[in-house]
Amino acid sequence: MGGTEHLTVRRQGATLVLTLNRPEAKNALSISMLVGLYDGWIEADEDDTVRSIVLTGAGGAFCAGMDLKALAGKGMAGEHLRDRLKADPDLHWKAMLRHHRPRKPVIAAVEGYCVAGGTEILQGTDIRVAGESATFGLFEVRRGLFPIGGSTVRLQRQIPRTHALEMLLTGRPYTAREAASVGLVGHVVPDGGALDKALEIAEQINACGPLAVEAVKASVYETAELTETDGLAAELKRGWPIFDTADAKEGARAFAEKRPPLYKRH
């Protein structure tokens, strides 16, 4: 199991929990964090015993975005891992889920600040839970910067365009309730309860057929920009083979026998 000084990895049953772990900087992105994130996504992809992923932050914050001190030329924690970035110049975008989509469902558990790069990473997750006092926003324009982590493309596809443009162009903070009202997050829970709720959702996913879960997720993203006719054709191509799997047969038997299914991913 991987991890770095700023990204911890642990297993809870069939869920891989990735924790952004730089609380003294509100989990601002560092080289160590980016490398750890990328390695975590790959570990989940390659380990068939992992059925879901929860992404959260330590110390009451999710992620405050990029380390602006580093951008100003004052160095960045994790310099010893810079060779990883040189070997794969796309690694940081994969880590931030801009250029990589994990096969397994990713559930974000957000407390505190989830702004700038934090909100950009959030858009790469599948299901989102926020504590009542969480703060969201894309602050880049206020600092003369561009939210290049994918927000000008993704945000308008995930929430109504008028809300996406307001968030992008004003750079103002949004409360958890505001974020939920526009559809950026799905659940708002009492402060400190986001991780528990995310793990609860993960357990519900873990109880389902893993091949079916992965195929459903893939189909949703594959068909998002297709016409209805093309999307339905793609759905059949992706979904029909699932009915021939042993997992599908086990699901039917378990239903008939009124017992929990014992999925083995095959």
N, C-alpha and C positions, 0 to 999 in steps of 0.2 A: 504494500500500500504506500502510495507516494506522499507528497506534501513538501512544503518548504517552510522557511521561517515565517512567511506571511500568508500561508495557505495550509490549513490543517484538513486532514482527510480521516474520516472514520466511517465504520459500517454500523448501521442499525438495522439488523435483519437483512432484507434485500434492498435496502436503501443506502446509497452512498451519500454521505453528508459532507459537503465542501464548505468550509468556513473561512471567509476573508478575515485574516487575523493580524491586523495592524491598528488596534483600537486607539493608540496614541495619536494617530493621524486620521481618525474616523474612517479607517480602512481605505485610504487613498491608494490608488493603484501603484504598485512598485514592480520592478523586474521580477522579484521573487514571487509576488502574487500572480503575475501574468503567467510565468512558467508553471507554477503550481496549478493554476486553473486549467491551463491547456492539458497538462498531464492528467488531471482529474477527469476531464471530459473523455480523454482517450482510454483511461482505465475503465470507465463506465461502459464505453462502447465495446471494449474487448472482453469484458468479464460477463459471461452469460448469467451469473448468479446475481448480478445487479439488475434490478428491475425498475428502479426509479432513482432520481437524484434530487437532493435538496440543497439549494444554495442559500447561505445565510452569512451574517457578519458577526464578529465578536464585539463585545463592549458596548452594546446598545446602538450600533450603527450598521448600516449595510455597506455603502460605499460612497465616498464623497468625490469620486472622480479621479482624474489623473493627478499625479503629484506635480503641482505647479512650480514648486521649487526646482524640480528636475528640469522642467521646461525652461526655467530661467538660467540653467547652466550650473546649478549648485549641487549636482550629483543626485543619485537615486539609490536607495537601499537595494542590495542584491546585485551589485556590480559584478560579483564573481560568476553570475549566471548570464552575463551579457553575450558570451559565446553561443548560447542557445538561440538568442535572437539573431545573431549573425548567420548561424547555420540555417535558420528558417525565418526569413524576413517577414513572413506572414503570421508568425506565431502569436503576436499580440492581438491581431484581429481574430484569430481562431479562439484565443483565450476569452475574448470579450463577446464571443458568439456572433460576431459579424460575418465571419467566413467559415463557420463550422456549426452544424446542427447535430447535437447528440441524438443517437437512435432512441435512447430512453427518455421518458418524460422528465422535464426539469421543473421543479417547483421552487419558487423564490419565497423566502421567509424574511420579510423586511421589517427592521426596527430602526428608528432614528433616520439619519440622513441617507437618502438614496437619490443623489443628484448628479448632474453632469454625466460623467462616464458610468455612474451607478444606474441612472435611468436608462442609459443606452444598453448596458448589459441586461437590464430587466426586460427590455424588448425582445431579447433572444430567448427568454424563458417561456414556458408553456402555461403555467398556472401560478398565480401570484397572491400572496397573503401579506397583509400589512398590519403592523401595530397601530393603534389609534393615533399616536403622536409622530408617526413616520412623516417625513418630508420628501417630496419629489420635485423634480424640475430640471430643465436643461438651461443652465446658466451661461453657456458659452458666449452668446451674443453680448452679454453684459461685460464680458472681458475681451471683446473684440475677436473672439474665436469662433470656430465653426464646429458644430456637433457631428464630427466625421465618423462616429461609431455606428452610423446607419440610421439616425433618427429622422433625417429629412425624407427618407424612403419608407421606413417601417412605421413610424408613428401614425401617419395618415391612413395606413392600412389597418391599424389596430384600434384607433379611436376616430370619431368624426373629424373631418378635416378642419372645421372651424376651431375645434379644441386643440388639435395638433398644431395649427399655425399660431394660436395664442400662446401655447406653451413654448414653441420654438422662438417666436419673435419678441416676446416680452422678457423671457428669461426669469420669470417670477417663480417663487416657490408655490407648491400645491400641497394641501393637507392630504392625509390618507382618505378622508371622506370625499374630497374633491376628485382625487385620483380614481376612486371607486365610481363616482357619479358619471365620469366620462368613459369608464370601462378599462382604465389602465391596470387596475387591480381587481381581483374578484372577491376578496374577503377582507374585511377590517375587523380586527379582534382587539381585546384589551391589550395594552402595552405589556410586553414580555411573553405574549401568547402566540406570536407568529410562528415560531419554530414548532411548537406542539401541534398547531393546526396544520402546518405543512406536512409534518410527519404523519398525521392522521389521514390526510389526503393520499400521501404516498402509500400507506398501508392498504387503502382501498384499491389503489392501482395495482399494488403487488399481489393482491388476491385474485387478479384477473389473469387471463391467458397472456403470457408475455409476447408471443408471436402476434396475437391479435392486437395487443396494445401498440406494439411498434408499427404494425401495418396501418392502424388507424391514424396514428400521429403522422406517419409519412404521407398518407393519402390527403390529410387536411392541408399540409403545406404544399404538396405537389399540385393540388387542384385549385389553390387559392386564386390564381390569376388566370385560370382557364375559363373558356365559355362553359355553360352548363353542359352542353352536349359533349365537349371534349373532357370535361371533368368527370362526368358519369362513366365515360369509356375508360378513363384512367382508374377510376375507383374499382370497376370490375376487374381490371387487370391486376390491381394491387390486392384486392380483397378476396376474390374467388379462390385462390390457392389456399387460403387459410382454412377453408372448409375441409380440406383433405389432410390436415395435420392431425397428429395424435393428440395434440392439445384440444382440438375441437371435439374429437371423439370422447376424450376424458371429460370435457365440460358437459356434454350431453349425458354421459353416464352418471356423473355426479348430480345433475339436475334430477334425473329419473330416480336416483337412489336417495335423494334428499340429504346429501352430504357435501362438505366442502370439496372442491376439486383439487387434485394433486397434480399440478402442472409441472412438466419436466422440460418444457421448451424444445419440442420437436414435432 
